């Protein structure tokens, strides 16, 4: 029960072996299609994985707080359909549904990314390209194996066969969808009715997938272009830097509070720097349209505070203050505090005396946070160390 209540622990202990096993099953399925049989060692491996998968499904269903929602998740549907094939496919039963583990492997990979167990690209556009490539690979693999599966199974009944391509309703739907949304009817067509329905579903899903990926790619390109360059402060301008896991709600709340209390003719600026923005270019455009002052008072930069070049781009060494927002939705609070501490220490390398404000989620991290947040002054300046204990202690209420 305790293991189930810690998603990060479950992802570490089960997620990585599950991902590797699912990829191995997909590779073995391709091998079985060439051998036209399932060798005994392959059957043993698949049966062991299927048994482990069955135990995991039953256990997760018994422990979940939302059983109805859990029953309709794509990963569960793929597992339930493919478990019988994994357990009983042997000998000449090489044609089965275990290829659906490709979809489960992709979703498991995304789950590991969400828990920070898989290294993610530093740039958002690289992440979009990686996701697009993986989705395309899994889609082609699933569509190919599915078409082979349904074609070799044959038609459910002899009356559904059609060697002369008669204009039945099913054939007309197939012809219309494939012709309008792909390169045409083609020289090779599925022979069975189920195979043609499978092609129609794949063509429609491919159209949806391409439209969505193109939209995400264009949005990522627009975000990168808008977040390029560097912040240059004017002679009478002061700025603060907002970084870390910046959510759209945090950004709008912080900026609204900042803009609502202008000083000295509006000479203060907010520089927002994040490696993976949680908002789109359209969201930011709508925010500027609602409040035109944001365009002059806020600068968005695409980068990571862990990189020295990005720290200098954001003008952190000359900033009045730096606010590091933690990941409030993190499943592992210790991991979230560790990420914040890495960011604070990286900023301290280039800005030893700049005040830094953040929060810690675990009480055990308070001592480390106090040490990391304490400004460092150059003893060669012969200046007494100011007694500003608040620089470290104010971290708990800095973002209020």
Phi, psi and omega per residue, in radians:
X1 nan -0.747 3.121
X2 -1.132 -0.667 3.109
X3 -1.121 -0.670 -3.140
X4 -1.180 -0.528 -3.083
X5 -1.420 -0.051 3.095
X6 -2.018 1.603 -3.058
X7 -1.052 -0.603 -3.130
X8 -1.183 -0.675 3.093
X9 -1.143 -0.721 3.096
X10 -1.093 -0.750 3.139
X11 -1.114 -0.645 -3.128
X12 -1.275 -0.724 -3.059
X13 -1.434 -0.556 -3.060
X14 -1.945 -0.613 -3.006
X15 -1.104 -0.845 -3.107
X16 -1.150 -0.862 3.059
X17 -1.046 -0.629 3.122
X18 -1.112 -0.755 3.139
X19 -1.088 -0.821 -3.135
X20 -1.130 -0.688 3.140
X21 -1.177 -0.702 3.128
X22 -1.129 -0.711 3.095
X23 -1.129 -0.702 3.110
X24 -1.114 -0.697 3.116
X25 -1.100 -0.702 3.121
X26 -1.118 -0.723 3.112
X27 -1.159 -0.716 3.120
X28 -1.144 -0.574 3.111
X29 -1.119 -0.741 3.091
X30 -1.088 -0.713 3.095
X31 -1.088 -0.707 3.138
X32 -1.129 -0.587 3.132
X33 -1.174 -0.510 3.092
X34 -1.417 -0.635 3.121
X35 -1.355 -0.313 -3.069
X36 1.039 0.471 3.082
X37 -2.875 2.872 3.094
X38 -1.899 1.865 3.122
X39 -1.051 2.710 -3.078
X40 -1.066 -0.767 3.103
X41 -1.056 -0.653 3.115
X42 -1.155 -0.692 3.114
X43 -1.099 -0.684 3.128
X44 -1.110 -0.766 3.137
X45 -1.126 -0.790 -3.126
X46 -1.159 -0.688 3.134
X47 -1.149 -0.678 3.103
X48 -1.128 -0.742 3.109
X49 -1.159 -0.715 3.108
X50 -1.103 -0.676 3.110
X51 -1.151 -0.752 3.096
X52 -1.104 -0.666 3.130
X53 -1.161 -0.686 3.114
X54 -1.113 -0.759 3.109
X55 -1.084 -0.757 -3.130
X56 -1.114 -0.730 -3.129
X57 -1.118 -0.818 -3.136
X58 -1.110 -0.740 -3.131
X59 -1.147 -0.783 -3.133
X60 -1.123 -0.671 3.128
X61 -1.162 -0.660 -3.120
X62 -1.266 -0.404 -3.087
X63 -1.770 -0.200 -3.076
X64 -1.265 2.598 3.095
X65 -1.526 -0.231 -3.131
X66 -2.244 1.338 -3.047
X67 -1.110 -0.630 -3.117
X68 -1.162 -0.784 3.098
X69 -1.109 -0.664 -3.137
X70 -1.145 -0.571 -3.097
X71 -1.200 -0.402 -3.079
X72 -1.858 0.214 3.083
X73 -1.265 2.484 -3.119
X74 -1.022 -0.660 -3.127
X75 -1.116 -0.749 3.131
X76 -1.131 -0.739 -3.142
X77 -1.066 -0.751 3.094
X78 -1.107 -0.709 -3.131
X79 -1.164 -0.790 -3.107
X80 -1.102 -0.678 -3.133
X81 -1.261 -0.643 -3.038
X82 -1.571 -0.279 -3.121
X83 -1.052 -0.814 3.090
X84 -1.024 -0.653 3.107
X85 -1.148 -0.700 3.135
X86 -1.153 -0.632 -3.070
X87 -1.377 -0.627 -2.938
X88 -2.040 -0.106 -3.141
X89 -1.304 1.996 3.134
X90 -2.698 2.808 3.111
X91 1.077 -2.127 -3.114
X92 -1.472 -0.016 3.139
X93 -1.521 0.985 -3.104
X94 -1.436 -0.308 -3.141
X95 -1.554 1.805 -3.069
X96 -2.603 -3.032 -3.039
X97 -1.812 0.334 3.130
X98 -1.207 -0.234 3.109
X99 -1.148 -0.287 3.102
X100 -1.164 -0.180 3.058
X101 -1.170 -0.244 3.040
X102 -1.107 -0.723 3.079
X103 -1.142 -0.725 3.115
X104 -1.118 -0.638 3.122
X105 -1.130 -0.710 3.125
X106 -1.116 -0.776 3.137
X107 -1.185 -0.583 3.091
X108 -1.178 -0.644 3.091
X109 -1.091 -0.760 3.099
X110 -1.126 -0.619 3.096
X111 -1.128 -0.727 3.100
X112 -1.125 -0.616 3.084
X113 -1.129 -0.728 -3.127
X114 -1.119 -0.535 3.141
X115 -1.585 0.099 3.098
X116 1.250 0.382 -3.131
X117 -1.661 -0.085 3.083
X118 -2.197 2.292 -3.133
X119 -1.106 2.201 -3.140
X120 -1.800 2.587 3.087
X121 -1.033 2.586 -3.109
X122 -1.245 -0.515 -3.101
X123 -1.759 2.481 -3.096
X124 -1.128 -0.652 -3.121
X125 -1.175 -0.572 3.069
X126 -1.165 -0.634 3.098
X127 -1.153 -0.707 3.114
X128 -1.121 -0.748 3.124
X129 -1.124 -0.692 3.109
X130 -1.132 -0.799 3.117
X131 -1.088 -0.711 3.130
X132 -1.115 -0.758 3.124
X133 -1.110 -0.754 3.129
X134 -1.159 -0.726 3.117
X135 -1.130 -0.684 3.104
X136 -1.132 -0.736 3.132
X137 -1.094 -0.814 -3.140
X138 -1.167 -0.657 3.132
X139 -1.123 -0.802 3.132
X140 -1.112 -0.738 -3.140
X141 -1.097 -0.819 -3.114
X142 -1.171 -0.727 3.135
X143 -1.128 -0.715 -3.137
X144 -1.148 -0.873 -3.126
X145 -1.144 -0.642 3.123
X146 -1.160 -0.719 3.109
X147 -1.128 -0.726 3.093
X148 -1.100 -0.712 -3.123
X149 -1.082 -0.882 -3.067
X150 -1.258 -0.596 3.139
X151 -1.198 -0.755 -3.109
X152 -1.308 -0.360 3.053
X153 -1.211 -0.544 -3.111
X154 1.530 3.042 3.136
X155 -1.337 2.574 3.093
X156 -1.068 -0.527 -3.138
X157 -2.487 2.656 -3.109
X158 -1.167 -0.456 -3.112
X159 -1.220 -0.244 3.136
X160 -1.530 -0.113 -3.116
X161 -1.278 2.580 3.122
X162 -2.673 1.795 3.137
X163 -1.513 -0.293 -3.091
X164 -1.841 0.191 3.102
X165 0.934 0.985 3.091
X166 -1.152 2.598 -3.066
X167 -1.414 1.106 3.002
X168 -1.372 2.955 -3.112
X169 -1.046 -0.775 -3.132
X170 -1.095 -0.722 -3.132
X171 -1.199 -0.655 3.129
X172 -1.144 -0.741 3.105
X173 -1.083 -0.774 3.120
X174 -1.064 -0.834 -3.112
X175 -1.081 -0.765 -3.090
X176 -1.162 -0.815 -3.089
X177 -1.153 -0.837 -3.100
X178 -1.160 -0.646 -3.123
X179 -1.239 -0.730 -3.070
X180 -1.338 -0.604 -3.009
X181 -1.891 0.068 3.119
X182 -2.458 -2.796 -3.051
X183 -1.355 -0.133 3.129
X184 2.355 -2.997 -3.083
X185 -1.174 -0.664 3.036
X186 1.526 2.792 3.102
X187 -1.364 -0.539 3.118
X188 -1.876 2.234 3.120
X189 -2.287 2.620 3.050
X190 -1.074 2.501 -3.083
X191 -1.532 -0.568 -3.047
X192 -1.652 2.753 3.114
X193 -1.144 -0.733 3.141
X194 -1.123 -0.674 3.101
X195 -1.096 -0.678 3.127
X196 -1.218 -0.659 3.059
X197 -1.113 -0.651 3.099
X198 -1.103 -0.713 3.106
X199 -1.122 -0.722 3.119
X200 -1.059 -0.791 3.129
X201 -1.081 -0.731 -3.126
X202 -1.175 -0.676 3.123
X203 -1.135 -0.772 3.122
X204 -1.128 -0.726 3.122
X205 -1.175 -0.650 3.109
X206 -1.112 -0.693 3.099
X207 -1.083 -0.748 3.094
X208 -1.132 -0.747 -3.107
X209 -1.129 -0.771 -3.138
X210 -1.112 -0.767 3.130
X211 -1.066 -0.741 -3.124
X212 -1.199 -0.747 -3.111
X213 -1.184 -0.662 3.100
X214 -1.113 -0.719 3.102
X215 -1.085 -0.772 3.132
X216 -1.158 -0.670 3.137
X217 -1.150 -0.773 3.113
X218 -1.116 -0.675 3.114
X219 -1.151 -0.689 3.118
X220 -1.149 -0.707 3.102
X221 -1.109 -0.744 3.118
X222 -1.113 -0.660 3.130
X223 -1.166 -0.731 3.132
X224 -1.129 -0.726 -3.131
X225 -1.159 -0.681 3.136
X226 -1.301 -0.372 -3.116
X227 -1.766 0.232 3.117
X228 -1.480 -3.093 3.118
X229 1.392 -2.812 -3.115
X230 -2.519 2.733 3.109
X231 -1.529 2.293 3.101
X232 -2.107 2.046 -3.101
X233 -1.431 2.501 3.079
X234 -1.369 3.046 -3.082
X235 -1.140 -0.575 -3.111
X236 -2.004 0.483 -3.054
X237 -1.957 2.355 3.019
X238 -1.967 2.574 -3.112
X239 -2.476 2.663 3.009
X240 -2.069 2.705 -3.081
X241 -2.004 2.266 3.078
X242 -1.959 2.100 -3.083
X243 -2.512 -3.022 -3.063
X244 1.673 -2.619 3.095
X245 -1.501 1.445 -3.061
X246 -1.514 1.949 3.041
X247 -1.506 2.818 -3.130
X248 -1.083 -0.682 3.122
X249 -1.132 -0.719 3.119
X250 -1.127 -0.723 -3.123
X251 -1.108 -0.849 -3.108
X252 -1.133 -0.678 3.131
X253 -1.175 -0.776 -3.118
X254 -1.109 -0.819 -3.105
X255 -1.160 -0.692 3.128
X256 -1.070 -0.747 3.112
X257 -1.178 -0.621 -3.107
X258 -1.254 -0.786 -3.110
X259 -1.227 -0.507 -3.075
X260 -1.235 -0.274 -3.117
X261 -2.188 1.201 -3.110
X262 -1.262 2.709 3.108
X263 -2.274 2.597 2.942
X264 0.801 0.900 3.043
X265 1.253 0.438 3.069
X266 1.242 0.770 -3.129
X267 -1.683 0.221 3.129
X268 -1.836 2.539 -3.077
X269 -2.287 2.719 3.032
X270 -2.027 2.166 3.078
X271 -1.870 2.057 -3.132
X272 -1.826 2.117 3.139
X273 -2.207 2.122 3.124
X274 -2.544 2.544 -3.117
X275 -1.376 -0.496 -3.103
X276 -2.420 1.584 -3.090
X277 -1.042 2.440 3.117
X278 -1.606 0.270 3.137
X279 -2.402 2.845 -3.138
X280 -1.752 2.945 3.086
X281 -1.100 -0.559 3.112
X282 -1.175 -0.658 3.094
X283 -1.072 -0.764 -3.126
X284 -1.186 -0.655 3.112
X285 -1.121 -0.699 3.106
X286 -1.165 -0.636 3.120
X287 -1.149 -0.698 3.111
X288 -1.169 -0.671 3.110
X289 -1.110 -0.612 3.123
X290 -1.315 -0.544 3.140
X291 -2.469 1.628 -3.085
X292 -1.059 -0.316 -3.140
X293 -1.128 -0.390 -3.104
X294 -1.098 -0.612 -3.107
X295 -1.094 -0.524 -3.131
X296 -1.638 -0.409 -3.031
X297 -1.782 -0.287 -3.050
X298 -2.169 2.360 3.070
X299 -2.103 2.171 3.119
X300 -1.725 2.234 3.111
X301 -2.183 2.402 3.113
X302 -1.715 1.904 -3.104
X303 -3.094 -3.106 -3.109
X304 -2.169 2.327 3.088
X305 -1.181 -0.157 3.093
X306 -1.400 -0.210 3.133
X307 -1.776 2.239 -3.100
X308 -1.040 -0.687 -3.137
X309 -1.103 -0.693 3.129
X310 -1.231 -0.586 3.069
X311 -1.066 -0.736 3.123
X312 -1.237 -0.607 3.112
X313 -1.074 -0.655 -3.120
X314 -1.405 -0.067 -3.137
X315 1.179 0.572 -3.116
X316 -1.136 -0.671 3.137
X317 -1.039 -0.449 -3.138
X318 -1.883 0.193 -3.091
X319 -1.312 2.666 3.064
X320 -1.288 -0.513 3.122
X321 -2.911 2.751 3.089
X322 -2.203 2.251 3.111
X323 -1.943 2.106 3.129
X324 -1.891 1.945 -3.119
X325 -1.553 2.289 3.117
X326 -1.426 2.982 3.067
X327 -1.458 1.721 -3.056
X328 -1.270 -0.309 -3.136
X329 -1.740 0.196 -3.105
X330 -1.163 2.404 3.116
X331 -1.301 -0.507 -3.125
X332 -1.933 1.879 -3.094
X333 -1.170 -0.602 3.120
X334 -1.125 -0.709 3.108
X335 -1.150 -0.680 3.112
X336 -1.098 -0.749 3.098
X337 -1.132 -0.643 3.113
X338 -1.100 -0.720 3.119
X339 -1.138 -0.694 3.122
X340 -1.139 -0.748 3.135
X341 -1.089 -0.687 3.090
X342 -1.079 -0.705 3.119
X343 -1.148 -0.764 -3.137
X344 -1.084 -0.777 -3.129
X345 -1.173 -0.634 3.095
X346 -1.137 -0.657 3.096
X347 -1.205 -0.668 -3.122
X348 -1.078 -0.506 3.133
X349 -1.069 -0.694 -3.076
X350 -1.753 -0.300 -3.128
X351 -2.402 1.329 -3.024
X352 -1.177 -0.450 -3.057
X353 -1.923 0.035 -3.123
X354 -1.320 2.283 3.088
X355 -1.106 2.337 -3.141
X356 -2.114 2.345 -3.122
X357 -2.154 2.348 3.118
X358 -2.808 -3.051 3.092
X359 -2.345 2.638 3.040
X360 -1.996 2.488 -3.066
X361 -1.554 -0.426 -3.068
X362 -1.989 2.350 -3.133
X363 -1.113 -0.517 -3.135
X364 -1.139 -0.302 -3.109
X365 -1.594 -0.013 -3.043
X366 -1.049 -0.757 -3.115
X367 -1.102 -0.802 3.126
X368 -1.090 -0.669 3.127
X369 -1.155 -0.695 3.124
X370 -1.087 -0.728 3.131
X371 -1.157 -0.775 -3.090
X372 -1.202 -0.595 -3.092
X373 -1.424 -0.241 -3.116
X374 -1.180 2.177 3.108
X375 -1.069 2.602 3.123
X376 -1.958 2.151 -3.110
X377 -1.936 2.594 -3.128
X378 -1.360 2.061 -3.110
X379 -1.196 -0.320 -3.139
X380 -1.291 -0.185 3.112
X381 -1.403 -0.102 3.135
X382 0.954 0.572 3.103
X383 -1.828 2.354 3.133
X384 -1.147 2.551 3.114
X385 -1.214 2.105 3.140
X386 -1.191 2.444 3.133
X387 -1.443 1.359 -3.117
X388 -2.048 1.237 3.121
X389 -1.119 -0.326 -3.133
X390 -1.152 -0.379 3.121
X391 -1.029 -0.550 3.121
X392 -1.677 -0.626 -3.041
X393 -1.405 -0.313 -3.122
X394 -1.368 0.035 -3.058
X395 -1.127 -0.449 -3.046
X396 -1.339 -0.401 -3.093
X397 -2.197 0.383 -3.053
X398 -1.277 -0.509 -3.073
X399 -1.687 0.123 3.137
X400 -1.225 nan nan
